[in-house]
């Protein structure tokens, strides 16, 4: 198989990575990586809620490292 991960998979990766801190940053990073369909894929309420949860968990984990 191979190729690039889907837009939603990449959004989850970014949200969990600790490299971005908001949905706006996720969207900007996705566009920078060539995921031009990001706005359409990141419009669902459930997905946005889950990404925000992952961002909060990642932020909390990073604070614990400081």
CHARMM-style PDB file with segment names, atoms N, HN, CA, C and O in Angstrom:
ATOM      1  N   UNK     1       0.857  -1.162   0.000  1.00  0.00      PROA
ATOM      2  CA  UNK     1       0.000   0.000   0.000  1.00  0.00      PROA
ATOM      3  C   UNK     1       0.896   1.216   0.000  1.00  0.00      PROA
ATOM      4  O   UNK     1       1.697   1.227  -0.935  1.00  0.00      PROA
ATOM      5  N   UNK     2       0.944   2.126   0.736  1.00  0.00      PROA
ATOM      6  HN  UNK     2       0.294   2.116   1.496  1.00  0.00      PROA
ATOM      7  CA  UNK     2       1.842   3.252   0.641  1.00  0.00      PROA
ATOM      8  C   UNK     2       1.080   4.521   0.409  1.00  0.00      PROA
ATOM      9  O   UNK     2      -0.150   4.561   0.427  1.00  0.00      PROA
ATOM     10  N   UNK     3       1.838   5.537   0.194  1.00  0.00      PROA
ATOM     11  HN  UNK     3       2.837   5.505   0.179  1.00  0.00      PROA
ATOM     12  CA  UNK     3       1.213   6.834  -0.034  1.00  0.00      PROA
ATOM     13  C   UNK     3       1.020   7.587   1.255  1.00  0.00      PROA
ATOM     14  O   UNK     3       1.445   7.167   2.331  1.00  0.00      PROA
ATOM     15  N   UNK     4       0.383   8.681   1.110  1.00  0.00      PROA
ATOM     16  HN  UNK     4       0.038   9.023   0.235  1.00  0.00      PROA
ATOM     17  CA  UNK     4       0.185   9.613   2.209  1.00  0.00      PROA
ATOM     18  C   UNK     4      -1.036   9.215   3.039  1.00  0.00      PROA
ATOM     19  O   UNK     4      -1.983   8.621   2.524  1.00  0.00      PROA
ATOM     20  N   UNK     5      -1.001   9.548   4.323  1.00  0.00      PROA
ATOM     21  HN  UNK     5      -0.232  10.031   4.742  1.00  0.00      PROA
ATOM     22  CA  UNK     5      -2.154   9.288   5.183  1.00  0.00      PROA
ATOM     23  C   UNK     5      -3.286  10.233   4.812  1.00  0.00      PROA
ATOM     24  O   UNK     5      -3.064  11.258   4.166  1.00  0.00      PROA
ATOM     25  N   UNK     6      -4.489   9.887   5.220  1.00  0.00      PROA
ATOM     26  HN  UNK     6      -4.669   9.055   5.744  1.00  0.00      PROA
ATOM     27  CA  UNK     6      -5.635  10.731   4.899  1.00  0.00      PROA
ATOM     28  C   UNK     6      -5.586  12.032   5.687  1.00  0.00      PROA
ATOM     29  O   UNK     6      -4.820  12.167   6.641  1.00  0.00      PROA
ATOM     30  N   UNK     7      -6.396  12.965   5.283  1.00  0.00      PROA
ATOM     31  HN  UNK     7      -7.018  12.856   4.507  1.00  0.00      PROA
ATOM     32  CA  UNK     7      -6.474  14.263   5.946  1.00  0.00      PROA
ATOM     33  C   UNK     7      -6.839  14.106   7.415  1.00  0.00      PROA
ATOM     34  O   UNK     7      -6.227  14.733   8.280  1.00  0.00      PROA
ATOM     35  N   UNK     8      -7.823  13.280   7.697  1.00  0.00      PROA
ATOM     36  HN  UNK     8      -8.321  12.771   6.995  1.00  0.00      PROA
ATOM     37  CA  UNK     8      -8.271  13.097   9.074  1.00  0.00      PROA
ATOM     38  C   UNK     8      -7.190  12.403   9.900  1.00  0.00      PROA
ATOM     39  O   UNK     8      -6.943  12.794  11.041  1.00  0.00      PROA
ATOM     40  N   UNK     9      -6.548  11.389   9.346  1.00  0.00      PROA
ATOM     41  HN  UNK     9      -6.749  11.072   8.419  1.00  0.00      PROA
ATOM     42  CA  UNK     9      -5.455  10.722  10.067  1.00  0.00      PROA
ATOM     43  C   UNK     9      -4.346  11.710  10.407  1.00  0.00      PROA
ATOM     44  O   UNK     9      -3.826  11.706  11.523  1.00  0.00      PROA
ATOM     45  N   UNK    10      -3.987  12.549   9.452  1.00  0.00      PROA
ATOM     46  HN  UNK    10      -4.410  12.552   8.545  1.00  0.00      PROA
ATOM     47  CA  UNK    10      -2.926  13.529   9.690  1.00  0.00      PROA
ATOM     48  C   UNK    10      -3.354  14.545  10.749  1.00  0.00      PROA
ATOM     49  O   UNK    10      -2.538  14.963  11.570  1.00  0.00      PROA
ATOM     50  N   UNK    11      -4.618  14.942  10.737  1.00  0.00      PROA
ATOM     51  HN  UNK    11      -5.282  14.603  10.071  1.00  0.00      PROA
ATOM     52  CA  UNK    11      -5.122  15.864  11.755  1.00  0.00      PROA
ATOM     53  C   UNK    11      -4.991  15.241  13.143  1.00  0.00      PROA
ATOM     54  O   UNK    11      -4.598  15.921  14.092  1.00  0.00      PROA
ATOM     55  N   UNK    12      -5.313  13.965  13.269  1.00  0.00      PROA
ATOM     56  HN  UNK    12      -5.632  13.413  12.499  1.00  0.00      PROA
ATOM     57  CA  UNK    12      -5.153  13.264  14.543  1.00  0.00      PROA
ATOM     58  C   UNK    12      -3.680  13.219  14.948  1.00  0.00      PROA
ATOM     59  O   UNK    12      -3.348  13.432  16.114  1.00  0.00      PROA
ATOM     60  N   UNK    13      -2.809  12.944  13.998  1.00  0.00      PROA
ATOM     61  HN  UNK    13      -3.078  12.771  13.050  1.00  0.00      PROA
ATOM     62  CA  UNK    13      -1.376  12.916  14.302  1.00  0.00      PROA
ATOM     63  C   UNK    13      -0.899  14.265  14.825  1.00  0.00      PROA
ATOM     64  O   UNK    13      -0.173  14.337  15.817  1.00  0.00      PROA
ATOM     65  N   UNK    14      -1.310  15.320  14.155  1.00  0.00      PROA
ATOM     66  HN  UNK    14      -1.899  15.262  13.349  1.00  0.00      PROA
ATOM     67  CA  UNK    14      -0.905  16.660  14.570  1.00  0.00      PROA
ATOM     68  C   UNK    14      -1.459  17.014  15.951  1.00  0.00      PROA
ATOM     69  O   UNK    14      -0.748  17.571  16.787  1.00  0.00      PROA
ATOM     70  N   UNK    15      -2.722  16.689  16.183  1.00  0.00      PROA
ATOM     71  HN  UNK    15      -3.300  16.236  15.504  1.00  0.00      PROA
ATOM     72  CA  UNK    15      -3.344  17.007  17.460  1.00  0.00      PROA
ATOM     73  C   UNK    15      -2.645  16.294  18.614  1.00  0.00      PROA
ATOM     74  O   UNK    15      -2.559  16.831  19.718  1.00  0.00      PROA
ATOM     75  N   UNK    16      -2.157  15.107  18.363  1.00  0.00      PROA
ATOM     76  HN  UNK    16      -2.227  14.671  17.466  1.00  0.00      PROA
ATOM     77  CA  UNK    16      -1.503  14.304  19.400  1.00  0.00      PROA
ATOM     78  C   UNK    16      -0.016  14.606  19.544  1.00  0.00      PROA
ATOM     79  O   UNK    16       0.609  14.201  20.524  1.00  0.00      PROA
ATOM     80  N   UNK    17       0.542  15.304  18.588  1.00  0.00      PROA
ATOM     81  HN  UNK    17       0.034  15.633  17.792  1.00  0.00      PROA
ATOM     82  CA  UNK    17       1.992  15.470  18.514  1.00  0.00      PROA
ATOM     83  C   UNK    17       2.586  16.462  19.511  1.00  0.00      PROA
ATOM     84  O   UNK    17       3.752  16.346  19.886  1.00  0.00      PROA
ATOM     85  N   UNK    18       1.796  17.421  19.931  1.00  0.00      PROA
ATOM     86  HN  UNK    18       0.848  17.514  19.626  1.00  0.00      PROA
ATOM     87  CA  UNK    18       2.336  18.484  20.767  1.00  0.00      PROA
ATOM     88  C   UNK    18       3.004  19.582  19.956  1.00  0.00      PROA
ATOM     89  O   UNK    18       3.545  20.530  20.525  1.00  0.00      PROA
ATOM     90  N   UNK    19       2.974  19.467  18.640  1.00  0.00      PROA
ATOM     91  HN  UNK    19       2.534  18.697  18.177  1.00  0.00      PROA
ATOM     92  CA  UNK    19       3.597  20.457  17.756  1.00  0.00      PROA
ATOM     93  C   UNK    19       2.655  21.608  17.426  1.00  0.00      PROA
ATOM     94  O   UNK    19       3.101  22.686  17.034  1.00  0.00      PROA
ATOM     95  N   UNK    20       1.359  21.383  17.584  1.00  0.00      PROA
ATOM     96  HN  UNK    20       0.996  20.508  17.902  1.00  0.00      PROA
ATOM     97  CA  UNK    20       0.361  22.422  17.313  1.00  0.00      PROA
ATOM     98  C   UNK    20      -0.536  22.551  18.536  1.00  0.00      PROA
ATOM     99  O   UNK    20      -0.648  21.622  19.336  1.00  0.00      PROA
ATOM    100  N   UNK    21      -1.176  23.712  18.674  1.00  0.00      PROA
ATOM    101  HN  UNK    21      -1.085  24.467  18.024  1.00  0.00      PROA
ATOM    102  CA  UNK    21      -1.916  23.975  19.895  1.00  0.00      PROA
ATOM    103  C   UNK    21      -3.361  24.392  19.677  1.00  0.00      PROA
ATOM    104  O   UNK    21      -4.066  24.706  20.636  1.00  0.00      PROA
ATOM    105  N   UNK    22      -3.811  24.398  18.422  1.00  0.00      PROA
ATOM    106  HN  UNK    22      -3.238  24.142  17.643  1.00  0.00      PROA
ATOM    107  CA  UNK    22      -5.189  24.784  18.149  1.00  0.00      PROA
ATOM    108  C   UNK    22      -5.652  24.175  16.833  1.00  0.00      PROA
ATOM    109  O   UNK    22      -4.851  23.691  16.032  1.00  0.00      PROA
ATOM    110  N   UNK    23      -6.956  24.211  16.633  1.00  0.00      PROA
ATOM    111  HN  UNK    23      -7.607  24.604  17.283  1.00  0.00      PROA
ATOM    112  CA  UNK    23      -7.519  23.736  15.369  1.00  0.00      PROA
ATOM    113  C   UNK    23      -7.042  24.602  14.207  1.00  0.00      PROA
ATOM    114  O   UNK    23      -6.820  24.108  13.102  1.00  0.00      PROA
ATOM    115  N   UNK    24      -6.890  25.890  14.468  1.00  0.00      PROA
ATOM    116  HN  UNK    24      -7.070  26.291  15.366  1.00  0.00      PROA
ATOM    117  CA  UNK    24      -6.388  26.789  13.431  1.00  0.00      PROA
ATOM    118  C   UNK    24      -5.001  26.360  12.980  1.00  0.00      PROA
ATOM    119  O   UNK    24      -4.708  26.333  11.785  1.00  0.00      PROA
ATOM    120  N   UNK    25      -4.154  26.027  13.942  1.00  0.00      PROA
ATOM    121  HN  UNK    25      -4.392  26.050  14.913  1.00  0.00      PROA
ATOM    122  CA  UNK    25      -2.802  25.577  13.604  1.00  0.00      PROA
ATOM    123  C   UNK    25      -2.829  24.242  12.857  1.00  0.00      PROA
ATOM    124  O   UNK    25      -2.032  24.025  11.944  1.00  0.00      PROA
ATOM    125  N   UNK    26      -3.736  23.355  13.240  1.00  0.00      PROA
ATOM    126  HN  UNK    26      -4.384  23.530  13.982  1.00  0.00      PROA
ATOM    127  CA  UNK    26      -3.866  22.080  12.516  1.00  0.00      PROA
ATOM    128  C   UNK    26      -4.237  22.368  11.071  1.00  0.00      PROA
ATOM    129  O   UNK    26      -3.632  21.820  10.150  1.00  0.00      PROA
ATOM    130  N   UNK    27      -5.220  23.216  10.872  1.00  0.00      PROA
ATOM    131  HN  UNK    27      -5.711  23.662  11.621  1.00  0.00      PROA
ATOM    132  CA  UNK    27      -5.661  23.535   9.502  1.00  0.00      PROA
ATOM    133  C   UNK    27      -4.529  24.169   8.684  1.00  0.00      PROA
ATOM    134  O   UNK    27      -4.337  23.824   7.518  1.00  0.00      PROA
ATOM    135  N   UNK    28      -3.784  25.092   9.295  1.00  0.00      PROA
ATOM    136  HN  UNK    28      -3.940  25.372  10.243  1.00  0.00      PROA
ATOM    137  CA  UNK    28      -2.666  25.737   8.589  1.00  0.00      PROA
ATOM    138  C   UNK    28      -1.599  24.720   8.217  1.00  0.00      PROA
ATOM    139  O   UNK    28      -1.077  24.739   7.103  1.00  0.00      PROA
ATOM    140  N   UNK    29      -1.275  23.831   9.152  1.00  0.00      PROA
ATOM    141  HN  UNK    29      -1.699  23.816  10.058  1.00  0.00      PROA
ATOM    142  CA  UNK    29      -0.255  22.832   8.882  1.00  0.00      PROA
ATOM    143  C   UNK    29      -0.705  21.870   7.790  1.00  0.00      PROA
ATOM    144  O   UNK    29       0.083  21.501   6.919  1.00  0.00      PROA
ATOM    145  N   UNK    30      -1.949  21.470   7.834  1.00  0.00      PROA
ATOM    146  HN  UNK    30      -2.590  21.770   8.541  1.00  0.00      PROA
ATOM    147  CA  UNK    30      -2.476  20.574   6.795  1.00  0.00      PROA
ATOM    148  C   UNK    30      -2.387  21.236   5.419  1.00  0.00      PROA
ATOM    149  O   UNK    30      -1.975  20.600   4.448  1.00  0.00      PROA
ATOM    150  N   UNK    31      -2.769  22.499   5.337  1.00  0.00      PROA
ATOM    151  HN  UNK    31      -3.103  23.016   6.126  1.00  0.00      PROA
ATOM    152  CA  UNK    31      -2.669  23.211   4.049  1.00  0.00      PROA
ATOM    153  C   UNK    31      -1.217  23.283   3.595  1.00  0.00      PROA
ATOM    154  O   UNK    31      -0.919  23.093   2.416  1.00  0.00      PROA
ATOM    155  N   UNK    32      -0.310  23.558   4.540  1.00  0.00      PROA
ATOM    156  HN  UNK    32      -0.552  23.711   5.498  1.00  0.00      PROA
ATOM    157  CA  UNK    32       1.116  23.646   4.200  1.00  0.00      PROA
ATOM    158  C   UNK    32       1.653  22.311   3.684  1.00  0.00      PROA
ATOM    159  O   UNK    32       2.580  22.276   2.875  1.00  0.00      PROA
ATOM    160  N   UNK    33       1.064  21.220   4.158  1.00  0.00      PROA
ATOM    161  HN  UNK    33       0.311  21.248   4.816  1.00  0.00      PROA
ATOM    162  CA  UNK    33       1.486  19.890   3.731  1.00  0.00      PROA
ATOM    163  C   UNK    33       0.746  19.412   2.482  1.00  0.00      PROA
ATOM    164  O   UNK    33       0.953  18.288   2.025  1.00  0.00      PROA
ATOM    165  N   UNK    34      -0.113  20.266   1.935  1.00  0.00      PROA
ATOM    166  HN  UNK    34      -0.281  21.179   2.307  1.00  0.00      PROA
ATOM    167  CA  UNK    34      -0.795  19.936   0.695  1.00  0.00      PROA
ATOM    168  C   UNK    34      -2.154  19.280   0.859  1.00  0.00      PROA
ATOM    169  O   UNK    34      -2.722  18.777  -0.111  1.00  0.00      PROA
ATOM    170  N   UNK    35      -2.675  19.280   2.063  1.00  0.00      PROA
ATOM    171  HN  UNK    35      -2.214  19.688   2.850  1.00  0.00      PROA
ATOM    172  CA  UNK    35      -4.021  18.734   2.302  1.00  0.00      PROA
ATOM    173  C   UNK    35      -5.035  19.858   2.082  1.00  0.00      PROA
ATOM    174  O   UNK    35      -5.557  20.428   3.040  1.00  0.00      PROA
ATOM    175  N   UNK    36      -5.301  20.163   0.843  1.00  0.00      PROA
ATOM    176  HN  UNK    36      -4.877  19.699   0.065  1.00  0.00      PROA
ATOM    177  CA  UNK    36      -6.162  21.289   0.510  1.00  0.00      PROA
ATOM    178  C   UNK    36      -7.633  21.019   0.796  1.00  0.00      PROA
ATOM    179  O   UNK    36      -8.451  21.939   0.782  1.00  0.00      PROA
ATOM    180  N   UNK    37      -7.971  19.756   1.057  1.00  0.00      PROA
ATOM    181  HN  UNK    37      -7.307  19.009   1.068  1.00  0.00      PROA
ATOM    182  CA  UNK    37      -9.351  19.397   1.377  1.00  0.00      PROA
ATOM    183  C   UNK    37      -9.623  19.465   2.875  1.00  0.00      PROA
ATOM    184  O   UNK    37     -10.701  19.069   3.319  1.00  0.00      PROA
ATOM    185  N   UNK    38      -8.678  19.956   3.657  1.00  0.00      PROA
ATOM    186  HN  UNK    38      -7.802  20.278   3.296  1.00  0.00      PROA
ATOM    187  CA  UNK    38      -8.799  19.977   5.114  1.00  0.00      PROA
ATOM    188  C   UNK    38     -10.062  20.670   5.621  1.00  0.00      PROA
ATOM    189  O   UNK    38     -10.724  20.117   6.499  1.00  0.00      PROA
ATOM    190  N   UNK    39     -10.430  21.841   5.122  1.00  0.00      PROA
ATOM    191  HN  UNK    39      -9.892  22.290   4.409  1.00  0.00      PROA
ATOM    192  CA  UNK    39     -11.631  22.490   5.670  1.00  0.00      PROA
ATOM    193  C   UNK    39     -12.877  21.611   5.585  1.00  0.00      PROA
ATOM    194  O   UNK    39     -13.679  21.581   6.519  1.00  0.00      PROA
ATOM    195  N   UNK    40     -13.043  20.908   4.489  1.00  0.00      PROA
ATOM    196  HN  UNK    40     -12.392  20.932   3.731  1.00  0.00      PROA
ATOM    197  CA  UNK    40     -14.207  20.044   4.330  1.00  0.00      PROA
ATOM    198  C   UNK    40     -14.157  18.850   5.279  1.00  0.00      PROA
ATOM    199  O   UNK    40     -15.182  18.435   5.819  1.00  0.00      PROA
ATOM    200  N   UNK    41     -12.967  18.306   5.477  1.00  0.00      PROA
ATOM    201  HN  UNK    41     -12.134  18.643   5.039  1.00  0.00      PROA
ATOM    202  CA  UNK    41     -12.822  17.118   6.322  1.00  0.00      PROA
ATOM    203  C   UNK    41     -12.870  17.439   7.811  1.00  0.00      PROA
ATOM    204  O   UNK    41     -13.186  16.563   8.616  1.00  0.00      PROA
ATOM    205  N   UNK    42     -12.566  18.657   8.187  1.00  0.00      PROA
ATOM    206  HN  UNK    42     -12.309  19.368   7.533  1.00  0.00      PROA
ATOM    207  CA  UNK    42     -12.514  19.020   9.601  1.00  0.00      PROA
ATOM    208  C   UNK    42     -13.710  19.871  10.004  1.00  0.00      PROA
ATOM    209  O   UNK    42     -13.586  20.763  10.844  1.00  0.00      PROA
ATOM    210  N   UNK    43     -14.853  19.603   9.414  1.00  0.00      PROA
ATOM    211  HN  UNK    43     -14.954  18.879   8.732  1.00  0.00      PROA
ATOM    212  CA  UNK    43     -16.040  20.404   9.680  1.00  0.00      PROA
ATOM    213  C   UNK    43     -17.009  19.733  10.648  1.00  0.00      PROA
ATOM    214  O   UNK    43     -17.873  20.405  11.211  1.00  0.00      PROA
ATOM    215  N   UNK    44     -16.886  18.440  10.850  1.00  0.00      PROA
ATOM    216  HN  UNK    44     -16.183  17.894  10.393  1.00  0.00      PROA
ATOM    217  CA  UNK    44     -17.830  17.721  11.701  1.00  0.00      PROA
ATOM    218  C   UNK    44     -17.653  18.019  13.179  1.00  0.00      PROA
ATOM    219  O   UNK    44     -16.532  18.131  13.674  1.00  0.00      PROA
ATOM    220  N   UNK    45     -18.766  18.146  13.870  1.00  0.00      PROA
ATOM    221  HN  UNK    45     -19.677  18.056  13.468  1.00  0.00      PROA
ATOM    222  CA  UNK    45     -18.750  18.486  15.292  1.00  0.00      PROA
ATOM    223  C   UNK    45     -18.021  17.415  16.096  1.00  0.00      PROA
ATOM    224  O   UNK    45     -17.206  17.751  16.956  1.00  0.00      PROA
ATOM    225  N   UNK    46     -18.287  16.160  15.845  1.00  0.00      PROA
ATOM    226  HN  UNK    46     -18.949  15.887  15.147  1.00  0.00      PROA
ATOM    227  CA  UNK    46     -17.652  15.080  16.607  1.00  0.00      PROA
ATOM    228  C   UNK    46     -16.144  15.073  16.392  1.00  0.00      PROA
ATOM    229  O   UNK    46     -15.384  14.900  17.345  1.00  0.00      PROA
ATOM    230  N   UNK    47     -15.711  15.255  15.172  1.00  0.00      PROA
ATOM    231  HN  UNK    47     -16.328  15.396  14.397  1.00  0.00      PROA
ATOM    232  CA  UNK    47     -14.278  15.260  14.870  1.00  0.00      PROA
ATOM    233  C   UNK    47     -13.597  16.462  15.528  1.00  0.00      PROA
ATOM    234  O   UNK    47     -12.532  16.316  16.129  1.00  0.00      PROA
ATOM    235  N   UNK    48     -14.188  17.624  15.422  1.00  0.00      PROA
ATOM    236  HN  UNK    48     -15.053  17.743  14.935  1.00  0.00      PROA
ATOM    237  CA  UNK    48     -13.622  18.830  16.030  1.00  0.00      PROA
ATOM    238  C   UNK    48     -13.523  18.651  17.545  1.00  0.00      PROA
ATOM    239  O   UNK    48     -12.520  19.034  18.148  1.00  0.00      PROA
ATOM    240  N   UNK    49     -14.544  18.079  18.157  1.00  0.00      PROA
ATOM    241  HN  UNK    49     -15.358  17.768  17.667  1.00  0.00      PROA
ATOM    242  CA  UNK    49     -14.527  17.834  19.598  1.00  0.00      PROA
ATOM    243  C   UNK    49     -13.387  16.891  19.970  1.00  0.00      PROA
ATOM    244  O   UNK    49     -12.674  17.132  20.944  1.00  0.00      PROA
ATOM    245  N   UNK    50     -13.217  15.836  19.211  1.00  0.00      PROA
ATOM    246  HN  UNK    50     -13.797  15.640  18.420  1.00  0.00      PROA
ATOM    247  CA  UNK    50     -12.147  14.875  19.486  1.00  0.00      PROA
ATOM    248  C   UNK    50     -10.769  15.493  19.278  1.00  0.00      PROA
ATOM    249  O   UNK    50      -9.862  15.247  20.073  1.00  0.00      PROA
ATOM    250  N   UNK    51     -10.596  16.280  18.240  1.00  0.00      PROA
ATOM    251  HN  UNK    51     -11.332  16.479  17.594  1.00  0.00      PROA
ATOM    252  CA  UNK    51      -9.308  16.940  18.018  1.00  0.00      PROA
ATOM    253  C   UNK    51      -8.997  17.912  19.152  1.00  0.00      PROA
ATOM    254  O   UNK    51      -7.853  17.993  19.600  1.00  0.00      PROA
ATOM    255  N   UNK    52      -9.996  18.643  19.616  1.00  0.00      PROA
ATOM    256  HN  UNK    52     -10.925  18.577  19.252  1.00  0.00      PROA
ATOM    257  CA  UNK    52      -9.783  19.550  20.747  1.00  0.00      PROA
ATOM    258  C   UNK    52      -9.386  18.779  22.004  1.00  0.00      PROA
ATOM    259  O   UNK    52      -8.541  19.232  22.775  1.00  0.00      PROA
ATOM    260  N   UNK    53      -9.997  17.619  22.206  1.00  0.00      PROA
ATOM    261  HN  UNK    53     -10.684  17.250  21.579  1.00  0.00      PROA
ATOM    262  CA  UNK    53      -9.651  16.787  23.351  1.00  0.00      PROA
ATOM    263  C   UNK    53      -8.200  16.326  23.253  1.00  0.00      PROA
ATOM    264  O   UNK    53      -7.460  16.373  24.235  1.00  0.00      PROA
ATOM    265  N   UNK    54      -7.800  15.884  22.070  1.00  0.00      PROA
ATOM    266  HN  UNK    54      -8.402  15.846  21.272  1.00  0.00      PROA
ATOM    267  CA  UNK    54      -6.418  15.436  21.865  1.00  0.00      PROA
ATOM    268  C   UNK    54      -5.434  16.582  22.059  1.00  0.00      PROA
ATOM    269  O   UNK    54      -4.366  16.391  22.641  1.00  0.00      PROA
ATOM    270  N   UNK    55      -5.780  17.762  21.581  1.00  0.00      PROA
ATOM    271  HN  UNK    55      -6.648  17.917  21.108  1.00  0.00      PROA
ATOM    272  CA  UNK    55      -4.922  18.934  21.786  1.00  0.00      PROA
ATOM    273  C   UNK    55      -4.737  19.219  23.274  1.00  0.00      PROA
ATOM    274  O   UNK    55      -3.629  19.518  23.719  1.00  0.00      PROA
ATOM    275  N   UNK    56      -5.816  19.127  24.035  1.00  0.00      PROA
ATOM    276  HN  UNK    56      -6.716  18.884  23.673  1.00  0.00      PROA
ATOM    277  CA  UNK    56      -5.741  19.384  25.471  1.00  0.00      PROA
ATOM    278  C   UNK    56      -4.882  18.339  26.170  1.00  0.00      PROA
ATOM    279  O   UNK    56      -4.076  18.682  27.035  1.00  0.00      PROA
ATOM    280  N   UNK    57      -5.040  17.084  25.809  1.00  0.00      PROA
ATOM    281  HN  UNK    57      -5.694  16.806  25.105  1.00  0.00      PROA
ATOM    282  CA  UNK    57      -4.240  16.012  26.407  1.00  0.00      PROA
ATOM    283  C   UNK    57      -2.771  16.219  26.080  1.00  0.00      PROA
ATOM    284  O   UNK    57      -1.911  16.087  26.950  1.00  0.00      PROA
ATOM    285  N   UNK    58      -2.487  16.540  24.844  1.00  0.00      PROA
ATOM    286  HN  UNK    58      -3.186  16.648  24.136  1.00  0.00      PROA
ATOM    287  CA  UNK    58      -1.107  16.763  24.419  1.00  0.00      PROA
ATOM    288  C   UNK    58      -0.497  17.958  25.138  1.00  0.00      PROA
ATOM    289  O   UNK    58       0.651  17.912  25.579  1.00  0.00      PROA
ATOM    290  N   UNK    59      -1.275  19.023  25.250  1.00  0.00      PROA
ATOM    291  HN  UNK    59      -2.208  19.060  24.892  1.00  0.00      PROA
ATOM    292  CA  UNK    59      -0.805  20.228  25.943  1.00  0.00      PROA
ATOM    293  C   UNK    59      -0.495  19.904  27.406  1.00  0.00      PROA
ATOM    294  O   UNK    59       0.528  20.337  27.935  1.00  0.00      PROA
ATOM    295  N   UNK    60      -1.376  19.146  28.055  1.00  0.00      PROA
ATOM    296  HN  UNK    60      -2.207  18.795  27.625  1.00  0.00      PROA
ATOM    297  CA  UNK    60      -1.182  18.775  29.451  1.00  0.00      PROA
ATOM    298  C   UNK    60       0.067  17.904  29.608  1.00  0.00      PROA
ATOM    299  O   UNK    60       0.831  18.084  30.556  1.00  0.00      PROA
ATOM    300  N   UNK    61       0.276  16.971  28.694  1.00  0.00      PROA
ATOM    301  HN  UNK    61      -0.344  16.825  27.924  1.00  0.00      PROA
ATOM    302  CA  UNK    61       1.452  16.099  28.743  1.00  0.00      PROA
ATOM    303  C   UNK    61       2.724  16.918  28.568  1.00  0.00      PROA
ATOM    304  O   UNK    61       3.718  16.664  29.248  1.00  0.00      PROA
ATOM    305  N   UNK    62       2.708  17.887  27.676  1.00  0.00      PROA
ATOM    306  HN  UNK    62       1.900  18.094  27.124  1.00  0.00      PROA
ATOM    307  CA  UNK    62       3.881  18.728  27.451  1.00  0.00      PROA
ATOM    308  C   UNK    62       4.176  19.627  28.649  1.00  0.00      PROA
ATOM    309  O   UNK    62       5.338  19.924  28.925  1.00  0.00      PROA
ATOM    310  N   UNK    63       3.155  20.054  29.348  1.00  0.00      PROA
ATOM    311  HN  UNK    63       2.211  19.812  29.124  1.00  0.00      PROA
ATOM    312  CA  UNK    63       3.355  20.880  30.546  1.00  0.00      PROA
ATOM    313  C   UNK    63       4.034  20.050  31.636  1.00  0.00      PROA
ATOM    314  O   UNK    63       4.833  20.570  32.415  1.00  0.00      PROA
ATOM    315  N   UNK    64       3.716  18.782  31.684  1.00  0.00      PROA
ATOM    316  HN  UNK    64       3.066  18.359  31.052  1.00  0.00      PROA
ATOM    317  CA  UNK    64       4.314  17.903  32.667  1.00  0.00      PROA
ATOM    318  C   UNK    64       5.794  17.669  32.409  1.00  0.00      PROA
ATOM    319  O   UNK    64       6.536  17.339  33.333  1.00  0.00      PROA
ATOM    320  N   UNK    65       6.237  17.837  31.154  1.00  0.00      PROA
ATOM    321  HN  UNK    65       5.634  18.105  30.403  1.00  0.00      PROA
ATOM    322  CA  UNK    65       7.640  17.648  30.795  1.00  0.00      PROA
ATOM    323  C   UNK    65       8.474  18.875  31.126  1.00  0.00      PROA
ATOM    324  O   UNK    65       9.688  18.776  31.303  1.00  0.00      PROA
ATOM    325  N   UNK    66       7.823  20.035  31.211  1.00  0.00      PROA
ATOM    326  HN  UNK    66       6.836  20.115  31.067  1.00  0.00      PROA
ATOM    327  CA  UNK    66       8.561  21.287  31.433  1.00  0.00      PROA
ATOM    328  C   UNK    66       9.081  21.424  32.828  1.00  0.00      PROA
ATOM    329  OT1 UNK    66       9.719  22.426  33.154  1.00  0.00      PROA
TER     330      UNK     66
END
